[in-house]
Amino acid sequence: MAAALAALLVLAAGYFYYGRGDASQPRAKDASAGEKNPLLAKAQDYYQEKNHKRAMVAAKELLSLEPGNAGAQVLVGRILIAEERPREAIEAVRQALDIDPNLTDALAVLGQVHLLSGQWGEALAASRKALIRDPALGLPYRVIGEVYLLQGREDDSIAVFEEARKLLPPHVDLLQKLGGAYIRNKDFPKAQAVLTDALKLDPGDASVHFNLARVYAETGNGPAAIRHMEMSERLYTEGEQTFWAAKARHNKLAIVRLFHMTPDSITP
């Protein structure tokens, strides 16, 4: 299924635009394959633990010893993405590709960082290149799905997000975006199922509560809609996200009016 969808994505985008016959090139051997450098493994462990400062120190130490270690350079890019430094992340990943132009992992991360920078065309191009080399990668599907969602292509985004869901570990943000795509497509039962799964992963995610409230409002469950919108408002307020807290408050009052509820139905 992954290979077929990858091929479809490529053809739909006119992959031959790249003009380099990438589809016929051998699959790249990522730096993580085979025997892993102990210092790179240590840096990756820190990254998985979300200890980005120590991960960066270890990755930089490895690069000082092995400037040509493309895997370490990609990890630097991932850390910079996590630290919301997309411009520096693009440069780091491009340096990895200078070392190994066929590094599949680097292409996947490059697609992600272009998406975060608002460069949709570049995000699609890098992600599709990565999928040509390895249709079993999860990240490129997620990036392509997000671009499609931003473009209003809900059916396409759902298909790609569902593929990403099969290939990637459970992730709240991915499920939240998939749920949002189902909402836009007015498929509320599937939206509810996906968002409920997301809430099991993180009961304190404000955006999941926000979207679940929308689902319940659309399906006629006023009390559940109020409950989740109130929770969303509280979590946004605690996180000092004033715009979204105000939006949740506005939506909560709109739900009260929609269902002709009394002031006792909402928390002051």
N, C-alpha and C positions, 0 to 999 in steps of 0.2 A: 504493500500500500504506500509506504513512504517513497519508494523509488518511483512509483507511478505518479504520485502527486508532485514530486520534485520535477519530473519530466514535464508535466503539465504546466507547472509554474514557469519553467524555462521557456517553453514554446509560446505561452501566452504573452511573455514579455519580449519576444523577439530576441532571443539570446544571441543570435548571430551578429548582433550589433557589436559585440566585443571583437569579433574578427580574428580570434587567435586560436580557434579550434580547441578551446579548453575542455570540451566534453571528451576528447580523445586522449587527453593527457592522463598518465597514471595517477592513481589516488595518492595524495601527499602523505608522507609519513610525518605525523606530528611529533613535536619534541617530547611529548609525554609517552610516546610508544617505546616499548623495549625497556631497557634498564634506565631507571630514572636517577638523575643526579640527586644525592641526598640533600643538598642545600635547596634545590628546587622543590623537592618533596616537603621539606620543612616550611618553605615559604607558602606552598599551596595549602598546607595544614593550617597555617595562621590565617590564610585568606578564608578558608572554610569556616573557621571559628569567628570570622568577622573581626579579627584583630589586624586591621589593615596597616597600622603603623609598623608592627613587627614583620608582617608579610612584605611590606615595601623594603624594609631594612635588609631582610634576607635576600630578596630578589636583586636589589642593588649590589649587595655583596657578591652574589654569583656573577652578575654582569661585569663587575670589576675584575673578576678572575677569568671569566669567559665572555668577552664582549660579543661573541657570535652566537650566544645561546638564545635562540628565537623564542623558546618556551618561556624563559624568564622575562623576555621583553613583552610577550603577550600578557603574562601575569601582571606586569606593571600596568598595562592598559586596563585590565580588569579592575585593579585596585583604584585607578584614577576614575573609572566609571562609577565605582561604589562611592567615591568621595565627591561625585558630581563635578568632575573636572574634565568635561568631554573634549575640549580642544587639546589638552595635553595627552589625553587617552588616544586620540586619533594619531598624534605624532608617534606615540609609543608603538602602536600597532603597525603603523607604516614602517617603522624601523624593523620590526619583526619580519615584515614582508620583504624588505630590502635584503634581509639575511636569507630568507627562504620564500620566494614568491609563490610557492605552491602549498604553503602551510595552511591547512584547512581551518584550524582553530582560529588563526589570525583573521582570516576572511570573515568568519562568523562573528567575531568580536567587532571587527570593523563595521559590519552591517549594524550591529547594536549601537555603536557610538555615533554613527551617522544618523540613526533614528533619533537618538537623544539630542542631537544637534539640529534637528528639524530638516535634515537633508534626505528627503524621502527617496528621491531617485537613486542617490548613492547608496542608501540603505538597502534598497531592493537589489541593486546591481551586485553588491558584495555578498549579500545573503544567497542570491541565486548561484553565484560562482561557487560558494561553499557547498551548496546542495548538489551541484554537478559532481563534485569530488566525493561527497559523502551524503547520500540521501537519508541516512539514519541520524544525522545531527538534529538536535531539537531546537537550538537557539535560532537558526535561520528561519524556521517556520514561525516561531514566535514573532520575530521582527517583521516578517512579511505580513503576518496576520494583523499586527498593529498598524502598519502602513495602510492596509486595505480598510481597516476600521476607520482610520482618519480620513480616508477618501470616500467613506460612505458605502463601501462595497461589503455589506453585511454578510451576504451568502458566502463570498470568497473568504472573508476573514474567519467565519465560523469553521469552514472546512480546514483552513490552515491551523487555526488555534487547536482544533480537535486533534490534528496530527501532532502538534507540539505537546499536547497533553499526554499522548501515548509515549512520547520519547523522553520527556523531561520529568524529573522528580516533582511531586506535588508542590505547587507554588501559588500562594494567595493572589499575587498580582496577575498571573496568567489566568486563573479562574475568574477573577473579578472582571477582567477584560472580555473573556469569553461570555460571561453572564451579561455584560453590557451589550455585546453583539446580539445575543438572543433577545434582549429587551427591545433593541432597535428593530429586530425582525418580528417583534410581537409574538415570540414563542415563549410565553411566560412560564409554562411548566418546566421547560428545559432550563430557563434562566434561574428559576427557583432551586432546581436540583443542583446546578453548578455553584450557585452562590451559597447554598447550605453547606456544600462540601468545603468551600473556601472558609466559611465561618468555623468549621471544625478545626481547620488548621490554625486560625487566629481569630478568636472571639472578640478581639479588641481592634479589629480593622474597621475604621469609620466608613470607608468607601463601600465596603461590602454591606454593612448595615443600611447605608444610604440606598444602594441599589435594590436590596431586598425589600425595603419599604416601598420602593416604586413598584415592584412586582406585586406585593400584597394590595397596594392601592388599585392597581389595574385589575386584579382578580377578585376584588370585592371584600377583602378581609381588612376592614378599617382598624380594628384594635391591634392586629399584628403590624400593620403599616405604621401606626402611631408609635408602637413600642420600638420598632427598629429605627424610625426617624429620630425619636428622642435619644436613643443610644448613639446614633450617628452625631447628633448635635453635641452631646456631652463629650464624646471622644474628640471631635474636631476642636471644641473649646479647650479641652485639656492640652491638646497639641498646638494651641495658639494659631490655628488655621481659621482666622476670623471670617474670611470670605465664605468658606464652606460651612462654618457654624451658622452664619446668618442665612445661608441658602437652605440648610436643613431646618432651621426655625421657620422660615417662610413656607417650606413644603409641608411641615407639620401642621401649620395653621390651615393650609389649603386642604389637607386631608380631613381635618376637622369639619370644614365647611362642606366638603364633598359628601361626607357620610352623615351630615347633620348631627354631629356629636356635641356633647355639652362640654363646658370648660373643665368639668371634673375628669374628662377623658385624657387630659394632657397634664404633664408636670409643669408647674410654674417656672 
